[in-house]
Amino acid sequence: MRCSLASSIAVTCATVLALPVSLAAPAAAAVPSALGLPPAASAQPPAPELPGATQSLPLEQLDDSDRALGGTDDADVQGLTRRDVRPFSLVGVVWDDPAAALHGVVQVRTRATGDGAWSEWQDVETHNEEHGADPDTAEGHGRALKGSTAPLWVGDSDGVEIRVRGDEPLPEGLRLELVDPGEAPGEAPGQDPAQDPAATTVTEATTATTATATAVTAASWSRTTAASLTLAGLNAAEAAVSGVNAQLAPYGAAWIPALSKEATEITLPYVPNVPRVPEAMAPPAAQAAPDEAQAPDEAQAPEEMAAAKPYIGPRPKIITRKGWGADESIREKGFVYTKSIKAAFVHHSATGNNYTCAQAPSVLRSIYRYHVQSSGWRDFGYNFAVDKCGNIYEGRAGGVAKPVLGAHTLGFNTNSMGIAVLGTFTKTTPPAAVVTAVARLTAWKLGLHGVNPKAAAYLVSGGGNLYKKGSTVKFNSIAGHRDGFATECPGARLYGKLGTARTSSAKYQGRS
């Protein structure tokens, strides 16, 4: 429908979905409830800053008595001898030049806070350069970027010792990062976030949610609900639409495109991704996640969309960023999107398997802080995370249903999504719940973009150690990180389960 300048703002949706919008913030805040959605978290950064901290300790040259890493006597060895530190739960090593690689061995041992026992030496995965933003993006050449190892989860600790031996000269500016995740507001020690309904988006139709789902009838939900706006002034309208979008963002919905000060007439298709909408009424792949490059007049007509069968798996339960306690004040403001999602890259976090599922939010908060404050990324690198119990978590901010540009598969972040399974699966077999979670998540998210999980995907390389920049590469739609970069990630045992995930994902989509 068309919008024109007039004296008031009114948003009218067909039949049941009536969404009155005024210029006042309280009216914008009422939008989710008008859609039958649960209350949304504030889109503004929390104040004050959530708990958590990072200690950054420069490494020193070690003498002969402290080297004990094997190798040649003249090898470059740096580290820190045993020392007391403030409490922390995750460790990693960073250095000044993000383009420099650390070729060698990094080992740490830590002292448990509870009983004071020192752990055995543990290896830290050094090859982390294959994770990160594509080189040609703003994030990929940010001034804050540093080289970094993978982070390692060690649990509550208050003592540390580290040694780093280089097979060649070590990068300059080596620092040990000790991350304390803090506790999320209202989080009880040991609480399992999957059991907290306030921290999750519940998407399976249940008795409690059926009424909300059926309130959106076929008559009112014809795959695209058009709306008309009358604007009291473009500046004021921009503020109103921005307020509405802030409220709808947690649900993967938005008014698009942004209003233009030069425009006197625009088209604003309303494209919500409403949780618990019956599959027959689910929004089609072409409209579920707005393409920033798409002009308004290029939006697909409702009758054209109705002809395509929506192979979209049920939206799984996803623990939100608020649910795992993400401190929104530490990331860069705003969101960056890619055009579509053609493939999903599966990773392991290489943080080790010594965590309980109740600790998974703490692991995520630690990785998030390490990615942003230690490595210099704009946000958490992966779009989603899965713990070893099969719980799914929202990763990088911007809307779980939208094509958020991540920093997970160097060279192939564009038009893809990244899923990190928390743990290390080089020699450890992932639990069945992990494979099921990956299948359910991809069935839904790839389905929003019309992708068959068992089909091939074609992506253009942004540069890496396997494919030169600009080359078109064929992948499985559900691929492992090692398919796009020379790396062990996601570990041989997890990689070997991806065929099962593809088959299951296609079945969740309703494909034979």
LINQUIBEL-V847479 format. One record per helix or strand of 3 or more residues. SS is the DSSP state (hx for helix, st for strand). FROM is the first residue (numbers start at 1). LEN is the number of residues. If there is no record, write none. Layout:
SS:FROM:LEN / SS:FROM:LEN
This chain:
st:2:4 / hx:25:5 / hx:31:4 / st:53:6 / hx:64:3 / st:76:20 / st:104:9 / hx:139:3 / st:152:15 / st:175:6 / hx:193:3 / hx:197:3 / hx:207:9 / hx:234:18 / hx:279:3 / hx:285:4 / hx:296:3 / hx:302:6 / hx:321:4 / st:343:6 / hx:357:18 / st:384:3 / st:392:3 / st:416:6 / hx:432:17 / st:456:5 / st:472:5 / st:478:3 / hx:481:3 / hx:492:4 / hx:498:11
